[in-house]
Structures are given as structure tokens and as C-alpha cells.
Amino acid sequence: MTLLDRLRNRLIVSCQPLADQPDDPMRDPGVQARIAAAVVLGGASGIRANGTADIAAVRAAVTVPLIGLIKDGTAGCVITPTAAHAERVVDAGADIVALDATARPRPDRRSVGDTIRVVHDRGALVLADVSTLEEGEAAVAAGADAVATTLSGYTGGPIPHEPDIDLVARLADRLPVPVLAEGRYRKAEQITGAFEAGAHAVVVGNAVTSPLWITRSLLAGAAQAPR
């Protein structure tokens, strides 16, 4: 069974502190490693982690497939934006490197294909985070081992509230590689919908791993906030 086969029809949990909250108390590699161990105990079959310290800590805590990335910057190509970032992700212990494979320019001026080759030369797989069908097709042509809908809704304009299950369906119908549904998955019925649309696996993040985000969401949705 290949690494990606182990993720078929499974849940992956993204263990990452909130990007917009630098003082999030969960921003600690040991905390993220314990969260990873807990969600694996609960049934998750893979982990997605950000930053070399967190990746290394999670790798020491769990044996399931580990998707790693480095977020660098606040705008444009942020997710593992250069080949050097990708090398650091592999060295930290990730089995799969997630990287921005949108049409946006990369800071090191290298192509997505160049970065994919660097990762493959290091013995790891590449998960291409995309926002459109065309970007998914280009990523596969460049050698990506899997594609994720992570960046749908995050490359311009207002951010939607619901996950882009339609993009999952279009990618799954057209691509010969696994398609991971990621981005705003917060409910069991959304996960079911993604699998029905052809997702190989579904990635859930804040709705599971961020007490800060969960608390904010509960209060925002309450008829009257507690005093």
C-alpha cells in the first residue's frame, strides 16, 4: 500500500495555529504534537502541519502520513513558496510537501515544476494546493502527486463561507491523481459531500484543532453572546 493509498477515503487533520493570531496560545510545537496524537487516536489517518519545528514535533508523535508546509509571508504565494522552503519541509520529516501551485509568481522565480523536482529528488511527494481546475491540471502536468483545493476562495475577492465541493468534483473528474478536499470543511455533511464528489481524502483544520476559532465561531453564531 502506497502512502497515498493509506489516505484513501480518510480524514486528514490540519494542526496549525491561527495564521492571523500571532499570540495564539496553541502556537507551540509540543502542543501541536499532542493535538496530532489526539486526532490520530480519534481516527484521523493523516496530519498537515506548518513550520519545521511543528513538523518535527508531530513526526516524533505520530506515524501516519504527514503533510508538511512552511507559510512565509502574508500575501501572494505563501505556502512553501520556494524550493528552499520545500527542502526544509522534507528535512523536518514530512512525507508530503504541500505547496502553492496557483498561477501566482513564486518568490524564487522558479517554476512549480522545478520545485516539484527538488522535492522528488529528496524522496518526498508533492501536494499541489490550487484554486482552479486549470491550476490543478497544470500542477499534474508539472509532476504533482496529488492536488488539493486548499486555495479556492483565497486568491482574490471575498472569501466564501462554504467549501468548494464543485471544484473537488471537477478536479476528480479530470485529474489522474488523488484530489484532496480542503478549505472551510466544518461539518460532517460537508465531508460526506466531498467524498461523494470524488475526494480521495478530506482535510479539516480549525473546526477540530483551534479552540480560539471554535470559540469565536460559537459566539458569532449564538443568538446572544454570554455576558
C-alpha positions in Angstrom: 0.0 0.0 0.0 1.4 3.4 -1.0 1.5 6.4 1.2 -1.4 8.0 -0.7 -3.4 4.7 -0.6 -3.3 5.0 3.2 -5.2 8.2 2.9 -8.0 7.0 0.5 -11.5 7.8 1.9 -9.9 9.1 5.1 -9.8 12.2 7.2 -6.7 14.3 7.4 -6.5 16.9 10.2 -4.5 20.1 9.8 -2.8 21.0 13.1 -2.0 24.7 12.7 -2.5 27.7 15.0 -4.5 30.6 13.5 -2.4 32.5 11.0 -4.0 35.8 11.9 -3.4 35.4 15.6 0.4 35.5 16.4 -0.3 35.3 20.2 -2.5 32.2 19.9 -1.5 30.1 23.0 -1.6 27.0 20.7 1.4 28.2 18.8 3.8 25.7 20.3 5.3 22.6 18.7 4.7 20.4 21.7 1.0 21.5 21.8 0.6 20.7 18.1 2.2 17.3 18.5 -0.2 16.4 21.3 -3.1 17.6 19.2 -1.9 15.4 16.4 -1.6 12.4 18.6 -5.1 13.1 19.9 -6.8 13.3 16.5 -5.0 10.2 15.3 -6.3 8.4 18.3 -9.7 9.7 17.3 -9.5 8.3 13.8 -7.6 10.7 11.6 -5.4 9.0 9.1 -3.1 11.9 8.2 -1.8 15.2 9.6 -1.0 18.5 7.9 1.5 20.7 9.8 3.1 24.1 9.3 6.7 25.1 10.1 9.8 23.0 10.6 9.5 22.9 14.4 5.9 21.7 14.4 6.6 19.2 11.6 9.5 17.7 13.5 7.4 17.5 16.7 4.4 16.0 15.0 6.7 13.5 13.2 8.0 12.3 16.6 4.5 11.9 17.9 2.6 10.0 15.1 3.4 7.5 12.4 0.5 8.4 10.0 1.3 10.2 6.7 2.5 13.7 7.4 1.9 16.6 5.0 4.2 19.5 5.8 4.5 23.1 4.6 6.0 26.4 5.6 3.9 29.5 5.4 6.1 32.5 4.7 4.5 36.0 4.2 1.0 37.4 4.3 0.1 37.8 0.7 0.6 36.1 -2.7 2.4 32.8 -2.8 2.7 32.0 0.9 2.5 28.2 1.2 6.0 26.7 0.8 6.8 29.5 -1.7 10.3 28.4 -2.7 12.3 25.3 -3.4 14.5 26.1 -0.4 11.3 26.1 1.8 10.4 22.8 0.3 13.7 21.2 1.2 13.4 22.4 4.8 9.9 20.7 5.0 11.4 17.4 3.8 14.3 17.7 6.1 11.9 18.3 9.1 10.3 14.9 8.5 7.3 15.4 6.1 6.3 12.6 3.8 4.4 15.0 1.5 5.2 18.7 0.8 2.2 21.0 0.3 3.0 24.0 -1.9 1.2 26.8 -3.6 0.6 25.7 -7.2 -1.5 28.6 -8.3 -0.7 30.9 -11.2 0.9 33.5 -8.9 4.6 34.2 -9.2 6.9 32.4 -6.8 9.5 34.5 -4.8 12.5 32.5 -6.1 11.3 32.8 -9.7 11.4 29.0 -10.1 8.5 27.2 -11.7 6.2 24.8 -9.8 7.8 22.0 -11.8 11.3 22.9 -10.6 10.2 22.8 -7.0 8.4 19.5 -7.5 11.6 18.0 -8.9 13.5 19.2 -5.9 11.1 17.5 -3.6 11.1 14.3 -5.6 14.9 14.2 -5.6 14.6 14.3 -1.8 12.3 11.3 -1.8 9.1 13.0 -0.8 5.8 13.5 -2.6 4.1 16.8 -3.6 0.6 18.0 -2.8 -0.3 20.9 -5.0 -2.6 23.5 -3.4 -4.7 25.1 -6.1 -7.7 27.4 -6.6 -8.9 26.4 -10.0 -9.3 23.4 -12.3 -6.7 24.9 -14.7 -4.2 25.2 -11.9 -4.8 21.6 -10.9 -4.2 20.4 -14.5 -1.0 22.4 -14.7 0.2 21.1 -11.4 -0.3 17.5 -12.5 1.5 18.2 -15.8 4.4 19.6 -13.8 4.6 16.3 -11.8 2.4 16.8 -8.7 1.5 13.6 -6.9 -1.8 14.9 -5.6 -3.9 18.1 -5.7 -5.8 19.9 -3.0 -8.5 22.6 -3.2 -6.8 24.5 -0.3 -6.6 27.8 -2.1 -10.1 28.0 -3.6 -11.5 31.3 -2.5 -8.2 32.7 -1.2 -6.6 34.2 -4.4 -8.8 37.3 -4.7 -12.3 38.6 -3.8 -14.4 37.8 -0.7 -13.7 34.5 1.0 -16.7 32.2 0.7 -18.1 30.6 3.8 -18.8 27.1 2.3 -16.2 24.7 1.0 -15.8 24.5 -2.8 -17.2 21.0 -3.4 -17.9 21.8 -7.0 -14.1 22.3 -7.6 -13.5 18.9 -5.9 -15.9 17.3 -8.4 -14.3 18.9 -11.4 -10.8 18.1 -10.4 -11.7 14.5 -9.5 -13.3 14.1 -12.9 -10.4 15.4 -14.9 -7.2 14.5 -13.0 -5.4 11.1 -12.8 -4.1 11.8 -9.3 -5.8 11.9 -5.9 -7.8 15.1 -5.1 -7.9 16.2 -1.5 -10.8 18.4 -0.4 -9.5 21.2 1.8 -10.8 24.6 2.8 -13.7 25.5 5.1 -14.8 22.0 5.9 -16.5 22.3 9.3 -19.4 19.8 9.3 -19.9 16.1 8.8 -22.3 16.6 5.9 -19.6 18.7 4.1 -17.1 15.9 4.5 -19.7 13.4 3.1 -20.4 15.8 0.2 -16.7 16.0 -0.7 -16.3 12.2 -0.7 -19.4 11.9 -2.9 -17.9 14.4 -5.3 -14.8 12.2 -5.7 -12.4 13.4 -3.0 -9.6 11.0 -2.2 -9.4 12.4 1.3 -10.7 15.4 3.2 -8.7 17.9 5.3 -10.3 19.6 8.3 -8.4 22.2 10.3 -9.7 24.9 12.7 -13.1 23.2 13.3 -11.1 20.4 15.1 -7.9 21.9 16.3 -8.3 25.5 17.2 -10.1 26.3 20.5 -9.7 30.0 19.6 -11.5 29.7 16.2 -14.2 27.4 17.6 -15.0 29.8 20.5 -15.2 32.7 18.1 -17.5 30.8 15.8 -19.8 29.7 18.6 -20.1 33.2 19.9 -20.7 34.7 16.5 -23.4 32.2 15.8 -25.1 32.5 19.2 -28.4 34.4 19.4 -27.0 36.3 22.4 -23.4 36.3 23.4 -22.9 35.3 27.1 -22.1 38.2 29.5 
